[in-house]
Amino acid sequence: MRLLFCACRLYHHIDPDALDALTAACRAQGYEVTIVPDLCRLAAKRGQQHDSCDWIVACHPRAIRAMFPDHPADRIINLRTGSVAEAAETLGVTLGQETVTGAPVKEPTDQETWIPWFPVIDRERCINCGKCVDFCMFGVYTKDSSGQVQVTSPANCKTDCPACARMCPRQAIIFPKAKEEPINGAEPTTTGRPAADDAGGGLLARLRSRNAAKRSVPPLFKDDPS
């Protein structure tokens, strides 16, 4: 069995001790284990493609589904909030077995300075209203020819800013690295919420007015985050 693990080395949402215990048990079981330092970086580089695997062990399943929509939804394990014991039971391994040495986690190189903070879209919730396109000042979003909202310039996103997710009326924007639920990919408890026009003192209206001036904002990064 092939397993892909995220170490979340940049934001530390995955407990390294839990990761070590689980990957050791999986290797002892004979499973093929791949650990990436940051799964978000992998998603940004490969455009929703990843190496073929049976399970992804990372964070909130809704965030993983948004990043890798072709991966089976029932083959995702949440090690961010779930227990390592539950994960081991799901994978059919026994914790505490003798450690089997595997390949170390590849650390980002000095050239990989971009912090992969960017939004992904929950397609089951998004209605393509375009409010995020109007709201974002950095050109992260565009609409394609069919009118579907796309995250086309993830590296333009302002690190640690989830403002567009807070104003989304359908809670369809996910920032996997965020702490705030459900922005981080946790399951929403409601069908939606009022847009920023109603709940944020007219913030969206002010931004629309400013955008109407057709100001030009130079990109912070190249479109290709690699």
C-alpha positions in Angstrom: 0.0 0.0 0.0 1.3 3.5 -0.9 0.9 6.3 1.6 1.5 10.0 1.2 2.1 12.0 4.4 2.4 15.7 4.9 4.8 16.8 7.6 3.5 20.5 7.6 7.1 21.7 8.3 6.2 25.4 7.7 3.1 25.7 10.0 3.5 22.7 12.3 -0.1 21.6 12.2 0.9 18.0 12.2 2.5 16.7 15.4 5.9 15.4 14.5 5.9 12.7 17.2 2.5 11.4 15.9 3.9 11.5 12.3 7.0 9.6 13.3 5.1 6.9 15.2 2.6 6.4 12.4 5.1 6.3 9.6 7.3 3.9 11.5 4.4 1.5 12.0 3.4 1.8 8.4 7.0 1.0 7.2 7.1 -2.0 9.7 3.9 -3.2 8.0 5.7 -3.1 4.7 3.8 -0.1 3.3 5.4 2.3 0.9 5.7 5.6 2.7 6.4 9.0 1.1 6.6 12.1 3.4 6.6 15.6 1.8 7.5 18.6 3.9 4.5 20.6 2.8 1.6 19.2 0.8 0.3 22.7 -0.1 3.6 23.4 -1.9 3.2 20.1 -3.8 -0.4 21.1 -4.9 0.7 24.5 -6.1 3.6 23.1 -8.1 1.8 20.2 -9.7 -1.6 21.8 -10.3 -3.7 19.3 -8.3 -1.6 16.3 -9.4 0.3 14.1 -7.0 2.1 10.8 -7.1 -0.3 7.9 -7.2 -1.1 6.7 -3.7 -3.7 4.8 -1.9 -4.0 7.1 1.1 -3.2 10.8 1.9 -2.4 11.4 5.6 -2.5 15.1 6.2 -5.0 17.6 7.6 -8.8 18.3 7.1 -10.2 16.1 4.4 -12.2 18.9 2.8 -8.9 20.8 2.3 -7.3 17.8 0.7 -10.3 17.2 -1.6 -10.1 20.8 -2.7 -6.3 20.5 -3.5 -6.5 17.0 -5.0 -10.1 16.4 -6.3 -9.2 13.2 -8.1 -8.1 11.5 -5.0 -10.8 9.2 -3.4 -12.6 11.2 -0.7 -12.7 8.1 1.6 -9.0 7.6 1.4 -7.9 10.7 3.4 -6.8 10.7 7.1 -6.8 13.8 9.2 -3.7 13.7 11.4 -4.2 17.4 12.3 -7.1 16.9 14.6 -7.5 13.1 14.6 -5.6 10.8 16.9 -2.6 8.7 15.8 -4.3 5.7 17.3 -7.4 6.2 15.1 -5.2 6.7 12.0 -3.3 3.5 12.8 -6.5 1.5 13.2 -7.8 2.9 9.8 -4.5 1.8 8.1 -4.4 -1.5 9.9 -1.0 -1.0 11.6 0.2 -1.5 15.1 1.9 1.4 16.9 5.1 0.7 18.7 6.6 -1.7 16.3 10.3 -1.6 15.7 11.2 1.5 13.7 12.1 0.8 10.0 14.4 3.4 8.7 13.0 5.2 5.6 14.0 8.1 3.5 14.2 11.4 5.4 11.8 14.2 4.8 13.2 16.4 2.1 13.6 19.9 3.4 12.8 22.9 1.2 15.9 24.2 -0.5 17.2 27.8 -0.1 15.6 28.7 -3.4 12.2 27.6 -2.2 11.5 30.8 -0.3 7.8 31.1 -1.2 5.5 30.2 1.7 2.7 28.2 0.1 -0.2 30.1 1.7 -3.0 30.3 -0.9 -6.7 29.5 -1.2 -8.3 26.4 -2.7 -11.9 26.2 -3.6 -14.5 23.8 -2.3 -16.4 23.1 -5.6 -19.3 21.5 -3.8 -20.1 24.8 -2.1 -18.8 27.4 -4.6 -21.6 29.1 -6.7 -19.1 31.2 -8.8 -20.6 34.4 -7.6 -17.2 36.1 -8.3 -17.1 38.1 -5.0 -13.6 36.7 -4.3 -12.4 37.9 -7.7 -13.7 41.4 -7.0 -12.4 41.3 -3.4 -8.8 40.2 -4.0 -6.4 43.1 -4.6 -3.5 40.8 -5.8 -5.0 39.0 -8.8 -5.1 35.5 -7.1 -8.5 34.7 -8.7 -9.9 34.8 -12.2 -12.9 33.5 -14.0 -12.5 31.1 -16.9 -14.4 31.2 -20.1 -17.3 29.2 -18.5 -17.6 31.6 -15.6 -16.0 29.3 -13.0 -13.8 30.9 -10.4 -10.2 29.7 -10.5 -7.1 30.2 -8.3 -4.7 31.1 -11.1 -1.9 32.9 -9.3 -1.5 31.3 -5.9 1.9 32.8 -5.2 0.3 36.3 -5.4 -1.6 35.6 -2.2 -0.7 37.6 0.9 0.8 35.2 3.5 -1.4 34.6 6.5 -4.3 36.7 5.1 -7.6 34.7 4.8 -9.8 37.8 4.3 -11.4 36.5 1.1 -12.5 33.4 2.8 -14.2 35.4 5.6 -16.3 37.3 3.1 -17.3 34.3 1.0 -21.1 33.9 1.3 -20.9 30.1 0.8 -17.8 29.3 3.0 -16.3 27.8 -0.2 -12.8 29.2 0.2 -10.2 27.2 2.1 -6.8 28.1 3.4 -5.4 24.8 4.6 -2.8 26.4 6.8 -5.2 28.7 8.6 -6.1 28.2 12.3 -9.6 29.5 11.9 -12.5 27.0 11.3 -14.0 26.3 8.8 -11.5 28.4 6.7 -8.9 25.8 7.4 -11.0 23.0 5.8 -13.0 21.9 8.8 -16.5 21.0 7.8 -18.8 24.1 7.9 -21.6 24.0 10.5 -23.9 26.1 8.3 -24.8 26.4 4.7 -23.3 29.8 4.4 -23.1 33.2 6.0 -23.9 36.8 5.1 -21.4 38.4 2.7 -19.1 41.1 3.9 -21.5 43.8 2.6 -24.0 42.8 5.3 -21.7 41.4 8.0 -18.5 43.5 7.7 -19.7 47.1 7.6 -19.7 47.4 3.8 -16.2 46.3 3.3 -16.9 44.6 0.0 -18.8 47.7 -1.2 -15.7 49.8 -0.5 -13.4 47.4 -2.2 -15.6 47.2 -5.3 -15.6 51.0 -5.5 -11.8 51.0 -5.2 -11.5 48.3 -7.8 -13.7 50.3 -10.2 -10.9 52.8 -10.5 -9.0 50.1 -12.4 -5.9 50.5 -10.4 -2.9 48.4 -11.3 -1.3 46.3 -8.6 2.1 44.8 -9.6 2.4 41.1 -8.9 4.4 40.1 -5.9 5.5 36.8 -7.4 5.6 35.1 -10.7 2.5 33.1 -11.5 4.5 29.9 -11.3 5.2 29.4 -7.5 8.1 27.0 -8.3 
